[in-house]
Amino acid sequence: MATTPGFLTDWPWKPLGSFKYVLLAPWVVHSVYCFVTSEESERDYTNFLIFPSLLFRMLHNQLWISYSRHRTAKGKSRIVDKPIEFEQVDRESNWDDQILLNGLLYYVLNVTGVASRLPAWRTDGVVMTVAIHAGPVEFLYYWLHRALHHHYLYSRYHSHHHSSIVTEPITSVIHPFGEILAYFSLFMIPVVTTLTTGTASNVSLFGYITYIDVMDNLGHCNFEFFPKCLFSIFPPLKYLMYTPSFHSLHHTQFRTNYSLFMPFYDYIYGTVDKSSDTLYETSLKREEESPDVVHLTHLITPESVYYLRLGVSSWASMPQNQKWYIIWLMWPMTIIINSIFAQTFISERNIMGKVKSQSWVIPKCKVQYLLKRQSRAINGLIEEAILDAEAKGVKVLSLGLCNQSEELNMNGEVYVQKYPKTKMRLVDGSSLAAAIVMNTIPRGTTEVLLRANLNKVSISIASALTQRGIKVVTSCEDDYEKLMLATNSKDNLVMSRSFTQKIWLVGEGLRKEEQKKATKGTMFIPLSEFPPNKFRRDCFYRHPPAMLAPPSFQNLHSCENWLPRKAMSAARVAGILHALEGWNVHECGETMLDTDKVWEAAVRHGFRLINDAGL
């Protein structure tokens, strides 16, 4: 939002929310109907191409978003290092509004007969479009842009766009409605001119919009795109085409580099930033970053790819909650996207103090981890990621979700045994997970019911609780016998088939039938990173072991699976703590650290329980 919102700030369909696309429905239906029912010679291809062009624009912009976020996460040729926060993602979530406006405008021009039944190509129309853009459009935009930086207009309109210091491709179209109308008026000059002179074609009409999209996204992508040799071969190109670093300076310096896509007006009127060439060369020389910490995770379902930071930004900024239309309507695209990813890829980068961290994603879904025939391939991907991280000088690698499965790799112990000389430390976060669960249990609790598979986390929790005088109840005889051998305070271990306890420590496989046995008001506290399905509305479900990141943890603008904003899984936090504290030990296999020591370190560095924030 602008500092002092002016007239026509909000888009007219803002109250409709996601239903704004309904505005296009009558036009699209009419277009398809006319195309299907018309004779071949009478079909209006211009009208028919409007809707596919809108879909293409949305896909094109999304590809820019994904590629830009991947490149900036890697660090190579990145221009600005400052973090992006959730506030910016929310502010830029309506980037498709201008595509909707463009579609409505084109349909109106078509129906009124101004832009209907255009030829596929006309050379004179294409040349005219190029000439008018390079001349009047660039000139008028330059002065309009300078006017928008006047205090009166800036505070009411343009400050909304400049709220994003670190730009992403979609930042280019984030403006108040009134400002967008001004831009559209400029961009319509070549369109209206070619239409009125009878030289317009489908290529000049749709191609011009594509050119604007490409240059807009390119200028805001926050990584340098063009090789230096391009400008060495043809020096005048620097006056005809801006670079990402050139426009980035406008967002950091505000009073320089006003041009649209062609910087020659900045050179003419002396508003070129003096550091433009230096920043360009510096950005090009920037190498890929080597993080201190890597969190190795994987997809939950094939549709999870949309909820990654590299996916749909507005979806990624919210806890994962897959809708039916994502699963059913987008399954062809989902299959294509998942088939592209064959190797582990970088999804996210963060900074906390001097510690740089990255999240790497193994392109496998949870269901694949459960298949024995996939074990070898998955272990191979994990091993490859470990070796790659070791080669890059990573200090700590944390294994997230199923990557630390006991059945798959003995909680990571397999890799430690295979590569005993590795300098990097493997962490599964089990100690912190246990500490989080124990601190989530309300004070004054006298007994808990353990309904989870026994592993080092659940056994550690049971042992600690019994030593504190809290009774741990289990209904499984085998589990009871194993716990008797593993704990010291055996008097507080209880074998019972009663389900009256108000605190249940549960695993991910807690069935509906089991949950029905709980009394009203029972609190389910997960021990696993995977939350159980919620079948009871009269009970309370806590989040899986996780903590909220402190303000010093920067560039966090996507949610980790089903966790709320700013929350991080125990394994991910444990990796950060390992690096911050300089702990030179592995935490995998059967090894666990002192839970009190780990908890104290987490709190000291600013991490806190999710429940403390009321989430």
C-alpha positions as CSV (number, residue, x, y, z in Angstrom):
1,M,0.0,0.0,0.0
2,A,1.2,3.5,-0.8
3,T,2.3,5.8,2.0
4,T,-0.9,7.9,1.5
5,P,-3.2,6.0,-0.8
6,G,-4.7,8.2,-3.5
7,F,-7.7,8.0,-5.8
8,L,-8.1,4.7,-7.7
9,T,-5.6,2.9,-5.4
10,D,-7.5,-0.4,-5.1
11,W,-8.4,-2.6,-8.1
12,P,-12.2,-2.6,-8.8
13,W,-12.5,-6.4,-8.4
14,K,-10.5,-6.6,-5.1
15,P,-13.7,-7.5,-3.1
16,L,-14.1,-10.6,-5.3
17,G,-10.8,-12.2,-4.1
18,S,-10.0,-15.3,-6.1
19,F,-13.4,-15.1,-7.8
20,K,-12.2,-12.2,-9.9
21,Y,-11.5,-14.6,-12.7
22,V,-15.3,-15.0,-13.1
23,L,-15.2,-11.6,-14.9
24,L,-13.5,-13.4,-17.9
25,A,-15.9,-16.3,-18.0
26,P,-18.6,-14.8,-20.3
27,W,-15.9,-13.5,-22.7
28,V,-14.1,-16.9,-22.9
29,V,-17.3,-18.9,-23.3
30,H,-18.5,-16.5,-26.1
31,S,-15.1,-16.7,-27.8
32,V,-15.0,-20.5,-27.8
33,Y,-18.6,-20.8,-28.9
34,C,-18.1,-18.4,-31.8
35,F,-14.9,-20.2,-32.9
36,V,-16.5,-23.6,-32.8
37,T,-19.8,-22.7,-34.5
38,S,-18.3,-20.5,-37.2
39,E,-17.2,-21.5,-40.6
40,E,-13.4,-21.8,-41.2
41,S,-13.4,-18.7,-43.4
42,E,-15.3,-16.6,-40.8
43,R,-13.4,-17.6,-37.7
44,D,-11.9,-14.7,-35.7
45,Y,-8.5,-16.0,-34.6
46,T,-7.7,-12.8,-32.9
47,N,-10.7,-13.3,-30.5
48,F,-9.8,-16.9,-30.0
49,L,-6.2,-16.2,-29.1
50,I,-6.9,-13.7,-26.3
51,F,-7.6,-16.3,-23.6
52,P,-4.6,-18.6,-24.5
53,S,-2.4,-15.5,-24.5
54,L,-3.5,-14.7,-21.0
55,L,-2.7,-18.3,-19.9
56,F,0.6,-18.0,-21.6
57,R,1.4,-14.7,-19.8
58,M,0.6,-16.3,-16.4
59,L,2.8,-19.3,-17.2
60,H,5.5,-17.0,-18.5
61,N,5.5,-14.9,-15.4
62,Q,5.5,-17.9,-13.1
63,L,8.5,-19.4,-14.9
64,W,10.4,-16.1,-14.3
65,I,9.4,-16.2,-10.6
66,S,10.6,-19.8,-10.2
67,Y,13.9,-19.3,-12.1
68,S,14.7,-16.0,-10.4
69,R,14.1,-17.5,-6.9
70,H,16.3,-20.5,-7.8
71,R,19.1,-18.3,-9.1
72,T,19.0,-15.9,-6.1
73,A,19.0,-18.8,-3.7
74,K,22.2,-20.1,-5.3
75,G,23.7,-16.7,-5.2
76,K,25.4,-16.6,-8.6
77,S,25.2,-13.1,-10.1
78,R,22.8,-11.9,-7.4
79,I,22.6,-8.2,-7.3
80,V,21.0,-7.2,-3.9
81,D,21.5,-9.3,-0.8
82,K,18.8,-7.8,1.4
83,P,16.1,-10.2,2.6
84,I,12.5,-10.6,1.4
85,E,9.8,-11.0,4.0
86,F,6.2,-12.2,4.1
87,E,4.9,-8.7,3.9
88,Q,6.4,-8.2,0.4
89,V,4.9,-11.6,-0.8
90,D,1.5,-10.6,0.4
91,R,1.7,-7.2,-1.2
92,E,2.7,-8.7,-4.5
93,S,0.2,-11.5,-4.5
94,N,-2.1,-9.7,-7.0
95,W,0.4,-9.6,-9.8
96,D,-2.1,-11.3,-12.1
97,D,-4.5,-8.3,-11.9
98,Q,-2.9,-6.5,-14.8
99,I,-3.2,-9.7,-16.9
100,L,-6.9,-9.8,-16.1
101,L,-7.2,-6.1,-17.0
102,N,-5.4,-6.7,-20.3
103,G,-7.7,-9.5,-21.2
104,L,-10.8,-7.5,-20.6
105,L,-9.5,-4.6,-22.6
106,Y,-8.6,-6.9,-25.6
107,Y,-12.0,-8.5,-25.5
108,V,-13.7,-5.1,-25.5
109,L,-11.5,-4.0,-28.5
110,N,-12.4,-7.2,-30.3
111,V,-16.1,-7.2,-29.7
112,T,-16.4,-3.5,-30.8
113,G,-14.7,-4.4,-34.0
114,V,-11.6,-2.4,-33.4
115,A,-9.3,-5.4,-33.1
116,S,-11.0,-8.3,-34.8
117,R,-10.0,-10.7,-37.6
118,L,-6.5,-9.4,-37.7
119,P,-3.9,-11.0,-40.0
120,A,-1.2,-13.2,-38.5
121,W,1.6,-10.9,-39.6
122,R,2.2,-7.5,-41.2
123,T,5.7,-6.3,-41.4
124,D,4.8,-2.6,-41.5
125,G,2.7,-3.0,-38.3
126,V,5.6,-4.7,-36.5
127,V,8.0,-2.0,-37.6
128,M,5.6,0.7,-36.6
129,T,5.1,-0.9,-33.1
130,V,8.9,-1.0,-32.6
131,A,9.4,2.6,-33.7
132,I,6.5,4.0,-31.6
133,H,7.7,2.2,-28.5
134,A,11.3,3.3,-28.9
135,G,10.2,6.9,-29.5
136,P,7.0,8.2,-27.9
137,V,6.4,5.4,-25.4
138,E,9.9,5.4,-23.9
139,F,10.0,9.2,-23.9
140,L,6.6,9.7,-22.3
141,Y,7.2,6.9,-19.8
142,Y,10.5,8.5,-18.7
143,W,8.8,11.8,-17.8
144,L,5.8,10.1,-16.3
145,H,8.2,8.1,-14.1
146,R,10.0,11.2,-13.0
147,A,6.6,12.8,-12.2
148,L,5.7,9.8,-10.1
149,H,8.7,10.4,-8.0
150,H,7.4,13.9,-7.1
151,H,6.4,13.8,-3.4
152,Y,2.7,14.2,-4.1
153,L,2.3,11.3,-6.6
154,Y,5.0,9.2,-5.0
155,S,3.3,9.1,-1.6
156,R,-0.1,8.4,-3.1
157,Y,0.9,5.9,-5.8
158,H,4.5,5.0,-6.7
159,S,5.7,4.3,-3.2
160,H,3.6,1.1,-3.3
161,H,5.9,-0.2,-6.0
162,H,9.1,1.0,-4.3
163,S,8.2,-0.7,-1.0
164,S,10.1,-3.6,-2.6
165,I,13.8,-2.8,-2.3
166,V,14.7,-6.3,-3.3
167,T,12.8,-6.9,-6.5
168,E,11.3,-10.1,-7.9
169,P,10.0,-10.5,-11.5
170,I,6.4,-9.9,-10.4
171,T,7.4,-6.7,-8.6
172,S,7.4,-5.0,-12.0
173,V,3.6,-5.0,-12.2
174,I,2.8,-4.2,-8.6
175,H,1.2,-0.8,-8.7
176,P,-2.0,0.9,-7.6
177,F,-4.9,0.6,-10.1
178,G,-4.7,4.3,-11.2
179,E,-0.9,4.0,-11.9
180,I,-1.5,0.9,-14.0
181,L,-4.1,2.8,-16.0
182,A,-1.5,5.4,-16.8
183,Y,1.0,2.8,-18.0
184,F,-1.7,1.0,-20.0
185,S,-2.4,4.3,-21.7
186,L,1.2,4.5,-22.8
187,F,1.4,0.9,-24.0
188,M,-1.8,1.3,-26.0
189,I,-0.3,4.0,-28.2
190,P,1.4,1.5,-30.6
191,V,-1.6,-0.8,-30.4
192,V,-4.1,1.9,-31.2
193,T,-1.9,3.4,-33.9
194,T,-1.5,0.1,-35.8
195,L,-5.2,-0.6,-35.4
196,T,-6.3,2.8,-36.7
197,T,-3.8,2.6,-39.7
198,G,-4.9,-0.9,-40.6
199,T,-1.4,-2.3,-40.1
200,A,-2.1,-4.3,-36.9
201,S,-1.6,-8.1,-36.8
202,N,-1.8,-10.8,-34.2
203,V,2.0,-10.8,-33.9
204,S,2.2,-7.1,-33.3
205,L,-0.7,-7.2,-30.8
206,F,0.3,-10.2,-28.7
207,G,4.0,-10.0,-29.4
208,Y,4.2,-6.4,-28.0
209,I,2.7,-7.5,-24.7
210,T,5.1,-10.5,-24.6
211,Y,8.0,-8.1,-25.1
212,I,6.8,-5.9,-22.2
213,D,6.5,-9.0,-20.0
214,V,10.0,-10.2,-20.8
215,M,11.6,-6.9,-20.2
216,D,9.6,-6.2,-17.0
217,N,10.5,-9.6,-15.5
218,L,14.1,-9.3,-16.7
219,G,14.6,-5.9,-15.1
220,H,13.3,-7.0,-11.7
221,C,14.8,-10.5,-11.4
222,N,17.6,-9.5,-9.0
223,F,20.4,-11.4,-10.8
224,E,22.5,-10.2,-13.7
225,F,21.4,-11.7,-16.9
226,F,23.4,-10.5,-19.9
227,P,27.1,-11.5,-20.5
228,K,29.6,-8.7,-20.8
229,C,30.6,-9.8,-24.3
230,L,27.2,-8.8,-25.6
231,F,27.9,-5.2,-24.9
232,S,31.5,-5.5,-26.1
233,I,30.4,-6.7,-29.5
234,F,27.7,-4.0,-29.9
235,P,28.4,-1.1,-27.5
236,P,25.3,1.0,-28.5
237,L,23.2,-1.8,-26.9
238,K,23.7,-0.3,-23.5
239,Y,21.5,2.6,-24.7
240,L,18.8,0.4,-26.2
241,M,18.3,-2.3,-23.5
242,Y,18.6,-2.0,-19.7
243,T,20.0,-4.7,-17.5
244,P,18.7,-6.1,-14.1
245,S,21.4,-4.3,-12.2
246,F,20.6,-1.0,-14.0
247,H,17.0,-1.0,-12.8
248,S,17.9,-2.5,-9.4
249,L,19.7,0.8,-8.7
250,H,16.5,2.6,-9.3
251,H,14.9,0.6,-6.5
252,T,17.9,1.2,-4.1
253,Q,18.7,4.8,-5.0
254,F,15.3,6.0,-6.1
255,R,16.4,9.1,-8.0
256,T,18.3,7.6,-10.9
257,N,17.7,5.2,-13.8
258,Y,14.1,6.2,-14.6
259,S,14.0,4.7,-18.1
260,L,11.5,2.0,-19.1
261,F,13.5,-0.5,-21.1
262,M,15.8,1.7,-23.1
263,P,18.2,3.8,-21.0
264,F,19.1,6.4,-23.6
265,Y,16.8,9.0,-22.1
266,D,18.6,8.6,-18.8
267,Y,21.9,9.4,-20.6
268,I,20.3,12.3,-22.4
269,Y,18.9,13.9,-19.3
270,G,21.8,13.0,-17.0
271,T,19.9,10.7,-14.6
272,V,22.1,7.6,-15.1
273,D,23.4,6.3,-11.8
274,K,27.2,6.6,-11.8
275,S,27.6,3.1,-10.3
276,S,25.5,1.4,-13.1
277,D,28.5,-0.1,-14.9
278,T,30.4,-1.0,-11.7
279,L,27.4,-2.8,-10.2
280,Y,26.8,-4.7,-13.5
281,E,30.4,-6.0,-13.6
282,T,30.4,-6.8,-9.9
283,S,27.2,-8.8,-10.1
284,L,28.5,-10.8,-13.1
285,K,31.6,-11.8,-11.2
286,R,29.7,-13.0,-8.2
287,E,30.1,-16.7,-7.7
288,E,27.6,-19.3,-6.3
289,E,27.4,-19.2,-2.5
290,S,28.8,-21.9,-0.2
291,P,26.4,-22.2,2.8
292,D,27.4,-23.2,6.3
293,V,24.3,-25.3,6.8
294,V,22.1,-27.3,4.5
295,H,18.7,-28.6,5.4
296,L,17.9,-31.6,3.2
297,T,14.1,-32.2,2.7
298,H,11.8,-33.7,0.1
299,L,8.4,-33.3,-1.4
300,I,5.3,-34.5,0.5
301,T,3.1,-35.1,-2.6
302,P,3.6,-34.4,-6.3
303,E,1.5,-31.2,-5.7
304,S,3.9,-30.0,-3.0
305,V,6.1,-28.6,-5.8
306,Y,3.6,-25.6,-6.0
307,Y,4.1,-24.9,-2.3
308,L,7.9,-24.7,-2.4
309,R,9.5,-21.3,-2.5
310,L,10.2,-21.9,-6.1
311,G,6.5,-22.6,-6.8
312,V,3.6,-20.3,-6.6
313,S,4.8,-17.5,-4.2
314,S,1.4,-16.8,-2.6
315,W,0.8,-20.5,-2.0
316,A,4.3,-21.0,-0.6
317,S,3.7,-18.2,1.8
318,M,0.9,-20.1,3.5
319,P,0.8,-23.5,5.3
320,Q,0.4,-26.3,2.8
321,N,-3.3,-27.1,2.4
322,Q,-3.9,-28.8,-0.9
323,K,-7.1,-27.9,-2.6
324,W,-9.1,-30.3,-4.8
325,Y,-8.6,-28.1,-7.9
326,I,-4.8,-28.2,-7.5
327,I,-4.9,-32.0,-7.4
328,W,-7.4,-32.6,-10.2
329,L,-7.3,-29.6,-12.5
330,M,-3.5,-29.2,-12.5
331,W,-2.4,-32.9,-12.6
332,P,-1.1,-32.7,-16.2
333,M,1.1,-29.8,-15.2
334,T,2.0,-31.5,-12.0
335,I,3.3,-34.6,-13.9
336,I,5.3,-32.5,-16.3
337,I,6.9,-30.4,-13.5
338,N,7.8,-33.5,-11.4
339,S,9.3,-35.2,-14.4
340,I,11.7,-32.3,-14.9
341,F,13.3,-32.6,-11.5
342,A,15.7,-35.5,-11.5
343,Q,18.3,-34.2,-9.2
344,T,18.3,-32.5,-5.8
345,F,17.8,-28.7,-6.2
346,I,18.2,-25.6,-4.1
347,S,15.0,-24.1,-2.9
348,E,15.8,-21.5,-0.3
349,R,18.6,-19.5,1.3
350,N,18.6,-17.8,4.7
351,I,21.0,-15.9,6.9
352,M,21.2,-15.8,10.7
353,G,24.1,-13.7,11.9
354,K,27.2,-15.1,10.2
355,V,25.6,-18.4,9.4
356,K,24.3,-18.9,5.9
357,S,21.9,-21.7,5.3
358,Q,20.2,-23.3,2.3
359,S,17.3,-25.8,1.9
360,W,17.8,-28.5,-0.7
361,V,15.0,-30.6,-2.0
362,I,15.2,-34.2,-3.1
363,P,12.6,-34.7,-5.9
364,K,10.9,-37.6,-4.2
365,C,7.5,-37.8,-2.5
366,K,6.6,-39.3,0.8
367,V,4.9,-42.3,-0.7
368,Q,8.1,-43.2,-2.6
369,Y,10.0,-43.3,0.6
370,L,7.6,-46.0,1.8
371,L,8.4,-48.2,-1.2
372,K,11.3,-50.6,-0.8
373,R,12.2,-50.6,-4.5
374,Q,12.8,-46.8,-4.2
375,S,15.2,-47.1,-1.2
376,R,18.4,-47.5,-3.3
377,A,17.6,-44.6,-5.5
378,I,16.6,-42.3,-2.6
379,N,19.7,-43.2,-0.6
380,G,21.8,-42.5,-3.7
381,L,20.3,-39.0,-3.9
382,I,20.9,-38.4,-0.2
383,E,24.4,-39.6,-0.5
384,E,25.0,-37.5,-3.5
385,A,23.7,-34.4,-1.7
386,I,26.0,-35.2,1.3
387,L,29.1,-35.5,-0.9
388,D,28.1,-32.3,-2.8
389,A,27.7,-30.4,0.5
390,E,31.0,-31.7,1.8
391,A,32.7,-30.6,-1.3
392,K,31.3,-27.1,-0.9
393,G,32.6,-26.8,2.6
394,V,29.2,-27.1,4.4
395,K,29.6,-27.5,8.1
396,V,26.3,-29.1,9.0
397,L,23.7,-31.0,7.1
398,S,20.3,-31.7,8.7
399,L,18.1,-34.5,7.5
400,G,14.5,-33.5,7.3
401,L,11.3,-35.6,7.1
402,C,11.8,-39.1,5.7
403,N,15.5,-38.5,4.9
404,Q,16.2,-39.5,8.5
405,S,14.1,-42.7,8.4
406,E,15.4,-45.5,10.5
407,E,14.3,-48.1,7.9
408,L,15.9,-46.1,5.1
409,N,19.4,-45.2,6.5
410,M,19.4,-45.8,10.3
411,N,18.7,-42.1,11.0
412,G,21.6,-41.2,8.8
413,E,24.1,-43.5,10.5
414,V,24.7,-45.3,7.2
415,Y,26.4,-42.3,5.7
416,V,28.6,-41.6,8.8
417,Q,29.8,-45.2,8.7
418,K,30.5,-45.1,5.0
419,Y,32.3,-41.7,5.1
420,P,33.9,-41.6,8.6
421,K,36.4,-38.9,7.6
422,T,33.8,-36.4,6.5
423,K,34.3,-33.0,8.2
424,M,30.6,-32.1,7.9
425,R,28.3,-33.0,10.7
426,L,25.0,-34.9,10.1
427,V,22.1,-33.9,12.3
428,D,18.6,-35.4,12.5
429,G,17.2,-32.9,15.2
430,S,16.0,-35.7,17.5
431,S,17.3,-34.0,20.6
432,L,15.6,-30.7,19.9
433,A,12.4,-32.5,18.8
434,A,12.3,-34.3,22.2
435,A,13.0,-31.0,24.0
436,I,10.2,-29.2,22.1
437,V,7.7,-31.9,22.9
438,M,8.6,-31.9,26.6
439,N,8.3,-28.1,26.8
440,T,4.9,-28.3,24.9
441,I,3.4,-30.5,27.6
442,P,1.4,-28.1,29.9
443,R,2.7,-27.5,33.4
444,G,0.9,-29.5,36.0
445,T,0.4,-32.5,33.8
446,T,0.6,-35.7,35.9
447,E,0.2,-38.4,33.2
448,V,0.4,-38.7,29.4
449,L,-0.6,-41.4,27.0
450,L,2.1,-42.6,24.5
451,R,0.5,-43.6,21.2
452,A,3.5,-43.5,18.9
453,N,6.1,-46.0,17.5
454,L,9.1,-46.4,19.8
455,N,12.2,-44.7,18.5
456,K,15.0,-42.7,20.1
457,V,12.8,-39.6,20.3
458,S,9.8,-41.3,22.0
459,I,12.0,-43.3,24.3
460,S,14.0,-40.2,25.3
461,I,10.8,-38.3,26.0
462,A,9.3,-41.2,28.1
463,S,12.5,-41.5,30.1
464,A,12.7,-37.8,30.8
465,L,9.0,-37.6,31.8
466,T,9.2,-40.5,34.2
467,Q,12.2,-39.0,35.9
468,R,10.1,-35.8,36.4
469,G,7.4,-37.8,38.1
470,I,5.0,-37.8,35.2
471,K,3.3,-41.1,34.5
472,V,3.7,-42.4,31.0
473,V,0.9,-44.7,30.0
474,T,1.0,-47.2,27.1
475,S,-1.6,-49.7,26.0
476,C,0.9,-51.9,24.1
477,E,2.6,-54.7,26.1
478,D,5.6,-54.8,23.8
479,D,6.1,-51.1,24.1
480,Y,5.7,-51.3,27.9
481,E,8.5,-54.0,28.1
482,K,10.8,-52.0,25.9
483,L,10.3,-48.9,27.9
484,M,10.9,-50.8,31.2
485,L,14.3,-51.7,29.9
486,A,15.1,-48.2,28.6
487,T,14.0,-46.0,31.6
488,N,15.2,-45.7,35.1
489,S,12.0,-44.5,36.9
490,K,10.0,-47.7,36.2
491,D,7.4,-46.8,38.9
492,N,6.0,-44.1,36.6
493,L,5.5,-46.4,33.6
494,V,2.0,-47.7,33.4
495,M,0.4,-50.4,31.3
496,S,-3.2,-49.6,30.8
497,R,-6.0,-49.7,28.2
498,S,-7.6,-46.6,29.7
499,F,-7.8,-43.6,27.4
500,T,-8.8,-40.9,29.9
501,Q,-5.5,-39.0,29.8
502,K,-5.8,-35.4,28.5
503,I,-2.3,-35.4,26.9
504,W,-1.6,-37.8,24.1
505,L,1.9,-38.1,22.6
506,V,1.1,-39.4,19.1
507,G,2.8,-40.5,15.9
508,E,1.7,-39.7,12.4
509,G,-0.3,-42.9,11.9
510,L,-2.9,-42.2,14.6
511,R,-6.1,-43.6,13.1
512,K,-9.6,-42.2,13.4
513,E,-10.7,-45.1,15.5
514,E,-8.0,-44.4,18.0
515,Q,-8.8,-40.7,18.2
516,K,-12.4,-41.5,18.9
517,K,-11.3,-43.1,22.2
518,A,-9.9,-39.8,23.5
519,T,-12.1,-37.8,25.9
520,K,-13.3,-34.3,25.0
521,G,-10.6,-31.6,25.3
522,T,-7.7,-34.0,24.8
523,M,-4.5,-32.5,23.5
524,F,-2.7,-34.4,20.7
525,I,1.1,-33.6,20.6
526,P,2.9,-35.1,17.6
527,L,6.3,-36.7,18.0
528,S,6.9,-37.0,14.3
529,E,7.5,-34.3,11.7
530,F,4.3,-35.5,10.0
531,P,1.1,-34.3,11.7
532,P,-1.7,-36.8,12.3
533,N,-5.0,-36.3,10.5
534,K,-7.5,-34.2,12.4
535,F,-10.7,-36.1,13.0
536,R,-11.9,-34.5,16.3
537,R,-13.2,-30.9,16.5
538,D,-13.6,-31.1,20.3
539,C,-9.9,-31.8,20.8
540,F,-6.7,-29.8,20.4
541,Y,-3.9,-30.6,17.9
542,R,-0.5,-29.2,18.4
543,H,2.0,-28.7,15.6
544,P,4.8,-31.3,14.9
545,P,8.1,-30.5,16.7
546,A,9.0,-27.0,15.4
547,M,10.0,-23.6,16.6
548,L,9.4,-20.0,15.5
549,A,12.4,-18.3,14.0
550,P,13.8,-15.2,15.7
551,P,13.8,-11.8,13.8
552,S,17.5,-12.3,13.2
553,F,16.7,-15.2,10.9
554,Q,16.4,-13.4,7.5
555,N,14.9,-14.1,4.1
556,L,12.2,-16.4,5.4
557,H,9.1,-15.8,3.2
558,S,7.8,-19.3,2.6
559,C,6.2,-21.8,4.9
560,E,7.7,-25.2,5.6
561,N,5.1,-27.7,4.6
562,W,2.1,-27.5,7.0
563,L,3.9,-25.3,9.6
564,P,2.7,-21.7,10.1
565,R,4.6,-18.6,9.0
566,K,8.0,-18.2,10.5
567,A,8.0,-21.7,11.9
568,M,10.8,-24.2,11.2
569,S,10.9,-27.9,11.8
570,A,13.1,-29.3,14.7
571,A,15.6,-30.8,12.3
572,R,16.0,-27.5,10.4
573,V,16.5,-25.5,13.6
574,A,18.9,-28.2,15.0
575,G,21.1,-27.8,12.0
576,I,21.3,-24.0,12.5
577,L,22.0,-24.4,16.2
578,H,24.7,-27.0,15.5
579,A,26.5,-24.4,13.4
580,L,25.9,-21.4,15.7
581,E,27.2,-23.4,18.7
582,G,30.1,-25.0,16.9
583,W,29.1,-28.5,18.1
584,N,31.6,-30.9,16.4
585,V,29.6,-34.1,16.8
586,H,27.1,-36.0,14.6
587,E,23.5,-36.4,15.8
588,C,22.2,-39.4,13.9
589,G,21.8,-43.1,14.3
590,E,21.1,-43.8,18.0
591,T,23.1,-40.7,19.1
592,M,21.3,-38.0,21.0
593,L,22.6,-34.8,22.6
594,D,21.7,-33.4,26.0
595,T,18.1,-32.2,25.4
596,D,18.4,-29.5,28.1
597,K,21.6,-28.2,26.5
598,V,20.0,-28.1,23.1
599,W,16.8,-26.4,24.4
600,E,18.9,-23.8,26.2
601,A,20.8,-23.0,23.1
602,A,17.6,-22.7,21.0
603,V,16.0,-20.2,23.5
604,R,19.2,-18.2,23.8
605,H,19.4,-17.7,20.1
606,G,15.8,-16.4,20.0
607,F,13.8,-19.5,18.9
608,R,10.6,-20.0,20.7
609,L,7.7,-22.5,20.8
610,I,4.9,-22.0,18.3
611,N,2.3,-22.3,21.0
612,D,3.9,-19.3,22.9
613,A,2.8,-17.2,20.0
614,G,-0.8,-18.5,20.1
615,L,-0.5,-20.1,16.7
